[in-house]
Amino acid sequence: MRRIVLSAIVTLASFALLGGVAQAAVPTVANLSATDIQGVSALLKGEVNPEGLATTYRFEYVSDGAFQTGGFSAALKTPLTSAGQGTESHPARAAISSLSPDTTYHY
Protein backbone atom coordinates (compact mmCIF):
# COMPACT_ATOMS: atom_id res chain seq x y z
CA MET A 1 0.00 0.00 0.00
CA ARG A 2 1.30 3.47 -0.88
CA ARG A 3 1.10 6.13 1.82
CA ILE A 4 0.35 9.82 1.82
CA VAL A 5 1.54 11.71 4.89
CA LEU A 6 -0.04 15.02 5.91
CA SER A 7 1.33 17.48 8.45
CA ALA A 8 -0.20 20.69 9.74
CA ILE A 9 1.02 24.27 9.90
CA VAL A 10 -1.32 26.93 11.28
CA THR A 11 -1.20 30.63 10.46
CA LEU A 12 -3.98 33.12 10.97
CA ALA A 13 -4.26 36.85 11.39
CA SER A 14 -7.05 39.35 10.86
CA PHE A 15 -7.83 42.83 12.03
CA ALA A 16 -11.05 44.62 12.87
CA LEU A 17 -11.91 48.28 13.26
CA LEU A 18 -13.47 48.66 16.70
CA GLY A 19 -14.53 52.05 18.02
CA GLY A 20 -12.53 53.83 15.32
CA VAL A 21 -9.29 52.16 16.47
CA ALA A 22 -7.73 49.24 14.64
CA GLN A 23 -7.33 46.35 17.05
CA ALA A 24 -6.07 42.86 16.49
CA ALA A 25 -9.06 40.54 16.44
CA VAL A 26 -7.84 37.05 15.88
CA PRO A 27 -10.19 34.13 15.43
CA THR A 28 -8.67 30.96 16.79
CA VAL A 29 -7.91 27.91 14.69
CA ALA A 30 -6.56 24.47 15.38
CA ASN A 31 -5.58 21.88 12.81
CA LEU A 32 -6.42 18.31 13.71
CA SER A 33 -5.00 15.16 12.19
CA ALA A 34 -6.07 14.39 8.65
CA THR A 35 -8.18 11.24 8.35
CA ASP A 36 -9.55 8.98 5.65
CA ILE A 37 -6.18 9.01 3.89
CA GLN A 38 -6.80 6.57 1.04
CA GLY A 39 -5.05 6.29 -2.27
CA VAL A 40 -4.83 9.87 -3.48
CA SER A 41 -7.36 11.56 -1.17
CA ALA A 42 -7.72 12.68 2.43
CA LEU A 43 -10.03 14.57 4.77
CA LEU A 44 -8.41 17.64 6.35
CA LYS A 45 -9.78 18.58 9.76
CA GLY A 46 -9.58 21.53 12.10
CA GLU A 47 -11.57 23.73 14.43
CA VAL A 48 -12.44 27.42 13.99
CA ASN A 49 -13.68 29.88 16.60
CA PRO A 50 -14.60 33.21 14.94
CA GLU A 51 -14.34 35.01 18.32
CA GLY A 52 -17.34 37.15 17.34
CA LEU A 53 -15.99 38.24 13.94
CA ALA A 54 -17.34 37.31 10.51
CA THR A 55 -14.83 34.63 9.53
CA THR A 56 -14.11 32.42 6.55
CA TYR A 57 -11.54 29.65 6.35
CA ARG A 58 -9.87 27.43 3.81
CA PHE A 59 -7.17 24.81 3.85
CA GLU A 60 -4.00 25.25 1.80
CA TYR A 61 -1.84 22.23 1.10
CA VAL A 62 1.43 21.67 -0.70
CA SER A 63 3.79 18.75 -1.28
CA ASP A 64 6.93 18.59 0.82
CA GLY A 65 9.19 19.28 -2.18
CA ALA A 66 7.26 22.40 -3.16
CA PHE A 67 7.09 23.48 0.48
CA GLN A 68 10.86 23.18 0.88
CA THR A 69 11.52 25.38 -2.16
CA GLY A 70 8.70 27.92 -2.00
CA GLY A 71 6.64 27.43 1.13
CA PHE A 72 2.95 27.90 0.51
CA SER A 73 3.43 30.06 -2.61
CA ALA A 74 2.50 27.05 -4.76
CA ALA A 75 -0.18 25.71 -2.42
CA LEU A 76 -3.45 24.28 -3.62
CA LYS A 77 -6.47 25.81 -1.87
CA THR A 78 -9.87 24.52 -0.87
CA PRO A 79 -12.85 26.84 -1.38
CA LEU A 80 -13.51 29.51 1.24
CA THR A 81 -16.08 28.35 3.78
CA SER A 82 -17.96 30.55 6.22
CA ALA A 83 -17.34 29.95 9.90
CA GLY A 84 -19.97 32.53 10.85
CA GLN A 85 -19.30 35.08 13.54
CA GLY A 86 -20.12 33.22 16.72
CA THR A 87 -17.93 32.74 19.76
CA GLU A 88 -17.75 28.95 19.94
CA SER A 89 -15.44 26.54 18.16
CA HIS A 90 -16.87 24.36 15.44
CA PRO A 91 -15.39 21.76 13.09
CA ALA A 92 -13.70 22.74 9.85
CA ARG A 93 -13.43 20.02 7.20
CA ALA A 94 -12.28 19.72 3.60
CA ALA A 95 -11.94 16.67 1.39
CA ILE A 96 -8.95 16.83 -0.97
CA SER A 97 -7.95 14.55 -3.81
CA SER A 98 -5.46 14.17 -6.67
CA LEU A 99 -2.61 13.73 -4.19
CA SER A 100 0.57 11.95 -5.21
CA PRO A 101 1.29 8.64 -3.47
CA ASP A 102 4.42 8.33 -1.30
CA THR A 103 4.44 12.10 -0.80
CA THR A 104 4.33 14.22 2.35
CA TYR A 105 1.95 17.16 2.26
CA HIS A 106 1.78 20.18 4.57
CA TYR A 107 -1.55 21.89 5.27
Sequence and secondary structure as in RCSB ss.txt:
>XXXX:A:sequence
MRRIVLSAIVTLASFALLGGVAQAAVPTVANLSATDIQGVSALLKGEVNPEGLATTYRFEYVSDGAFQTGGFSAA
LKTPLTSAGQGTESHPARAAISSLSPDTTYHY
>XXXX:A:secstr
   EEEE       EEEETTEEEE   EEEEEEEEEEETTEEEEEEEEE TTS EEE  EEEEHHHHHHHGGGG 
EE   EEEES SS EEEEEEE    TTEEEE 
